[in-house]
Amino acid sequence: MHEAGTKIGFEATSIDRILNTAQLSKGAFYHHFKNKKELGLAVISKKIQKRIYDGMIKPLTEKYENETVDLLKGVFVKRINRTSGIF
């Protein structure tokens, strides 16, 4: 989808162009999405999820070596330290 719509924009990109670029059939497309708008929202959602994971979650898991308790403790301690001066 990204390659098909980058040059001419999402609105101007037809579903046929998206399908051709992705090498998908119309049946496969409509099995997963109701329309082009739903596809666009799914793409945006995935990009946001990736940014959140890459920018926030992955660094925490690397820092705390995937130890769940340490990870949660670190997140809460940071949050408490940031908000402790508010009251």
Secondary structure, DSSP 8 states (H G I E B T S, - for coil): -HHHHHTT-TTT--HHHHHHHHT--HHHHHHH-SSHHHHHHHHHHHHHHHHHIIIIIHHHHHHTTT-HHHHHHHHHHHHHHHHTTT-
